[in-house]
Amino acid sequence: MRLDDYIEELEPDEEAERRRLAKEKSYAITDHLEEFERRFDDALSGDTLVGSTAPSIFVGRSNYPDIPIGVLSPVGDEDDAQEYVTDGNWYNQGYAIDDVLQRRTGLLNSNKRANVDSPSIASRLTPSVHDTWDGFVGVQREVAIAGNPVDLEIGLDDTPDLGLDAGTDVATPRGPRANARNAELRENPYVPKPVKKTLEDDDWQAQGAMTYLYRRGFDVYEINSILSAGALGETKQRRLVPTRWSITAVDDTVSQFLRGRIRTEQSIDEVQVWANEYMGNRYWVVLAPGTWEFELVEMKAPGSIWNPNSDGDIWLQSASEGYEGRTSYVEETAGAYYAARLGVLEYLESIGRQAKCLVLREVSDDYWAPVGVWQVRESVRNAFDGQYGEAETFHGAIAEIATQLPVSHARLQRKSELAAGLQTNLNAFSQ
């Protein structure tokens, strides 16, 4: 399909009305917190939360290396615990911002503090993390490596703090928190065989173990939980990894593997433009003939998250890499860069081709609360469904798309190396 026809046929996605309602900043989440408090009182027996089912974990980064670690469990909705796990199913079910916040605020974070290398910050003489399979650290690890949500019994030191932690553009928002005294398994968790294999190999480096699990069908969501729990890598190097760091680490590691898979493949032979829209974010993915290059440009509207001044200008930032990839962390666009790049590389690997790629992310003021970088990953992954628009040249495609953007073509060219026609240089990333 010609690019101009493709753009003309783009219609607002089915979430448009829900985003319009979200723009009104509905406070239904307050009612949801009150309902959580009622369910919590019903589930509490003395100071013990019985019948809890934990589908996931959380590892914080405050006061590193003595950090908060927790198990996340829905209260009063244990039968649907899997629905509370952050993964691609949230996109497939069309979750809006309110839906994500309700899922997050419905999860109790029962947490304790631990050292990243040891299960206790009270004594550094206790066993290392890799040796620990009991106590709170051990239970958390059992939850992380299990193939299904795990039934637990959790002893609490206090009632939960019902305040909402809005999270970041990388980390999913978190709900109520309570200090845990202890936690015990009420069942023997099922652990998939590939996970057992990575655990039993004392000399397997973390990058290789992550790649192995990905090739065995584990998605990045599952892998980053296992990494966070200190259950991947050479035995003596295993340690607890804050969730925010593990998300980016897994996206980056898997992307390096995929880039290696396509680096000798033939290039695509036409300029393709793919588009997707979700939660007030619109994505344009432009693929063009050539060897691998990648750039993400983010345009955040006034009043949107991270650009809250409604009277300000469009916030514009970019980051890029050449054929050999990057040698430094992306500060500008942070986790969104790694999530978007993963989605593109998965598609190119699936068709056995390479290309240079420009991803343009428009963030409207409908994106009023961060839901986590998963929405970037899933939006780019799903951008490749359906048809695409064809253009005669890469720069012709950019010029055509620019008519739909909230910034001028000239401003885009000043910020984007690919839009300006500049070839990325590996030396630029060696600082």
Buried (B, 14 or more C-beta within 10 A) or exposed (E): EEBEEBBEEEEEBEBEEBBEEBBEEBEEBEEBBEBBEEBBEEBBEEEBBEBBBBBBBBBBBEEEBEBBBBBBBBBBBBEEBBBBBBBBEBBEEEBBBBBBBBBBBBBBBBBBBBBBBBBBBEEEEBBBBBEBEEBBBBBBBBBBBBEBBBBBBBBBEEBBEBEBBBBBBBBBBBBBBBBBBBBBBEEEBEBBEBBEBBBEBEEBEBBBBBBBBBEEEBBBBBBBBBBBBBBBBBBEEBBBBBBBBBBBBBBBBBBBBBBEBBEEBEBBEEBBBBBBBBBBBBBBBBBBBBEBBBBBBBBBBBBBBEBEEEEEEBBBBBBBBBBEBBEEEBEEBBBBBBBBBBBBBBBBBEEEBBBBBBBBBBBBBBBBBBBBBBBBBBBBBBBBEEEBBBBEEBBEBBBBBBEEBBBEBEBBBEBBBBBEEEEBEEEBBEE
